[in-house]
């Protein structure tokens, strides 16, 4: 197959509808907009408008709250850490810190810290030092003979 032989599947593309191009086109004169009225004019945007009545999106009560100073953690699963140890990208003999996880490429950036979750199996004896971890992750690491230390994140402002 060559670049000049590439084609879309039959029926995947339709020709553009050219409106207002004479009576023979089927969409001539008023171009499918009907006769007169607000929606026949250009520059009309009446998505949530209800003719002066209070629109539905304004009648409903506001709910919820967005915390302005919430923490965003980089999430790592135990199975992935094990995979990186097996591949030799992480050294199980050294303590695995957040910086080591970033250096290995497992985490792109630390954000407000790294949180370890228990998805996947872990077999190696790991010494992890991270900002957060789930209870199941701590149990799984200790069951494999390792240790998982949760450090409180120092404010890096």
Secondary structure, DSSP 8 states (H G I E B T S, - for coil): --GGG----TTS-------SS-GGGSS-TTTTS-SSSGGGSSS---SS--TTS--HHHHS-------TT---BEEEEHHHHHHHHHTTSS-TTS-EEHHHHHHHTS-S--BT-EEEE--S---S--EEEESEE-HHHHHHHHHTT-EEEE-------
